[in-house]
Amino acid sequence: MDRDDVTGSLLQDAATRASAYLRELRTRPVAPAPEAVKRLAALDRALPAEPSDPSAVLAELDALVSPATMAMAGPRFFGFVIGGALPVTVAANVLATAWDQNSARRDVTPGTAALEDVALRWVVEALGLPPGTAGGFVTGATVANLTALAAARHAALARAGWDVEARGLFGAPEIAVVVGAEAHPSVMKALAMLGLGRDRVVSVPVDGQGRMRPDALPRLSGPTIVCLQAGNVNTGGFDPFAELVPRAHEAGAWVHVDGAFGLWARAAPGRAALASGLEAADSWATDAHKWLNVPYDSGLALVRDGAPLRAAMGMTAAYLPVGTERDPADYTPELSRRARGVEVWAALRALGRTGLAELIERSCRHARRFAEGLAAAGYTVLNEVALNQGLVSFGEPERTRRVIAAIQADGTCWCGGTVWQGHTAMRISVCSWATTDEDVERSLEAMRRAAGAGERGPTRGA
């Protein structure tokens, strides 16, 4: 076989194997079997001395790793706030991989640069953000927060007459950073990487749903960044943007919103009011591989004014072409980067406004049904289930942990545990396009069954 025939044969083989894997997700246990995990030890061998048949490599990959995966792409994984991948985005991902574009400069990769332009504009429109909002496609919310906060750092210090990209932070005016007491760790990690520090932030108390309390916002002065949250990772709660954003702006502060999944609520008319007022912020971070249901990795850093973003992220070199239009790499930390906008474009092109809104509303209805079903069975729902997050206590902490372990061992669905405001709880996150009413009812029955077993003592996996 010549090279093209080998490539075609391998791609067909991979597609067949991938299709079989995806079909099995509806019937297989969500967590991998312990035996499958043990077989991964076969991967740990010396580097081969000689080449191997590519088809044999693919077969080995499928045989050893496919059974050892968590069924995150399936309909009953509720452990983290992550969606599966829409079929059209899986296919678009394969095509983009075949293109193999280092989508950094428009003159070199005009096709993928054009796709990212359109995808970015569609995202801004879908989320109801200001027209002309700039942005970059990055790996996920952690890097999206890093990127947007780098723009915030630039702007805050530029107002004080300091060029942070040229002069660094040594001797720079101090930047005050204000966060909610339940800010996501990805925000704290981004602040640490930017030299703004985890421990020196001002932490504002939150209410019983994890929302920043406006009455507790300190007096703001000087260079300041205020980090707000759209979608508390435990409760789904939203900070009161309509109160907080104007107060921060009156003091000259930059307002950043971590909206990894909650930002997408603005695309659903029935949920958009939850995020009212955040459109007045200066920057936003979100994940497309959460509620838009595209493959990993696909985050978005969005900034109202593109100048601080480009100042923080832009780079030049003698060998790089310089054009007059947007170059993707000038808005992200990476120069070498895959064309992440391809799958975002495909998802929005396939769903349209109504399809995107329905996907979000459906997830929220499913979360509400979980809460109602477990409350009716006598268990305690700890949060206001206004979005896609549910927190459930089955009683004493040890009993709740036993029930979670039993649910995970059962295999019907997979939920994780958390400790939130002193309560040990099971967290239910509904974010996948593939989840149906039947999946919810089947999972509810498994949860009730596991909770009943938990009343009788330790279960398998406890």
C-alpha positions, 0 to 999 in steps of 0.5 A, a space after each residue: 500500500 502506498 502512503 495515501 492508502 495507508 492513511 485512508 485505511 487507518 482513518 477508516 479503521 479509527 472511525 469504525 472503532 470510535 463509532 463502536 466505542 460511542 455506541 457502547 456508551 449507552 449500555 456500558 457502566 460509566 466507570 471503567 471496570 477495575 480489570 480494564 484499569 489493571 490491563 493498562 499496565 501492559 502499556 508500561 514497556 520499554 521504548 520499542 527498538 523497531 517500527 511497528 505496523 500502524 494498524 497494530 498500534 491502533 488496535 492495541 490503543 483501542 484494546 487497552 485504553 478504550 475499556 479503561 476510559 470513563 464514559 464522559 462522552 456518554 449520557 449519564 456522567 454527572 461528575 463534573 460540569 462537562 458535556 459530551 461532544 456533539 456528533 458534528 463536532 467530533 467529525 469536525 475535530 477529525 477533519 481539523 486534525 487532518 488539516 493539521 493547521 498551526 493556526 497562529 497567523 492569518 496569512 499562513 492559515 487563512 481558512 482556520 483564521 476565518 473560521 475563528 473570526 466567525 465563531 468568535 462573533 457567533 459566540 459573542 452574539 449568542 452570549 449577548 456580549 458587546 459587539 466587537 468584543 475581542 477574544 482568543 480560543 485557548 485550552 480551557 477556563 484556566 487559561 481563559 482566566 489567565 488570558 483575560 486577567 493578563 489583559 486586566 493586569 495590563 489595563 490596570 497598570 497602564 492607567 497608572 503609567 506602568 508598562 507591565 509587559 516591558 517592565 514586569 512587576 518589579 517596582 510596579 504599582 500594587 494591584 488590588 484583586 477582589 474575589 468571592 470567597 467561593 471563587 473557582 481554583 482556576 481563577 486563583 491559579 491564574 492570579 498566581 501565574 500572573 504574579 498577582 498572588 493567591 494569598 494576597 487577594 481580598 476575599 468577599 463573603 458569600 451568601 447561602 448559595 455561594 454568591 458574592 454579597 454586595 454589602 460586603 464589597 470593600 471600598 475600592 481604590 487604585 489599580 483594582 481587578 474585581 473577579 466575579 462568577 457566573 455559575 458557582 461550581 457547586 450551586 450554579 449560583 451567579 454573583 449579583 452583577 447588576 449591583 456589583 459591576 457598576 460599583 466596581 466601575 465607579 471606582 475605576 476597577 476592571 471587572 472580570 467574570 469567570 463564566 466557565 459554564 454559567 456564561 452559557 445561560 445567557 444563550 437560553 431565554 429562560 435562564 438569561 436573567 440569572 446572568 443579567 448585568 454581566 454584559 457590562 463587565 470588561 472581560 469574561 472566561 468560558 469553556 466551549 467543551 462544557 455547555 457547547 459540547 465540543 471536544 477537548 480542549 476549547 476555552 474562550 477568553 473574551 475582552 470588551 476592548 481588544 487593545 489590552 488583550 493584544 498588548 498582553 498577548 501579542 508577539 513579533 519576530 522577524 520570520 513571522 508575517 505581519 498583516 492588517 487583519 486579526 492574527 489568532 496568536 496575538 490574542 492567546 498565550 500560544 504561538 503553536 496552537 491548533 485551530 480550536 475555533 473549528 469545532 465551535 463554529 461547527 457546533 453553532 452552525 449545526 445548533 443555531 440559536 434555538 438548538 443551543 437554547 434548547 440544549 441548555 434548557 434541557 440540561 437545567 430541566 434534568 437537574 431540576 428533575 434530579 432534585 425533585 426526585 431525590 427530595 421526594 425520596 426524603 433526601 436534602 437538596 442543599 441548593 436552589 436548582 436554578 441552573 444545571 447543578 444539584 447538591 444532595 445530602 443523604 444524611 451524615 457525612 459518612 453516610 453520604 460518602 457511602 452512597 456516593 461510592 455505591 452509586 459510582 460502583 453501581 455503574 449506571 451513572 457517575 456523580 462526585 462528592 464535595 464539601 460545600 459550606 460545611 456540608 458533605 454532599 453529592 454533586 450532580 452536574 448535567 451538561 451533556 447533549 446526550 442525556 435524555 429523560 430516560 437517562 435521568 429516570 434510570 439514574 434516579 432509580 440507581 441513586 435511590 437504590 444506592 441510598 437505600 443500601 447506604 442505610 444498611 451499612 457499607 457497600 461495595 466501593 465504600 
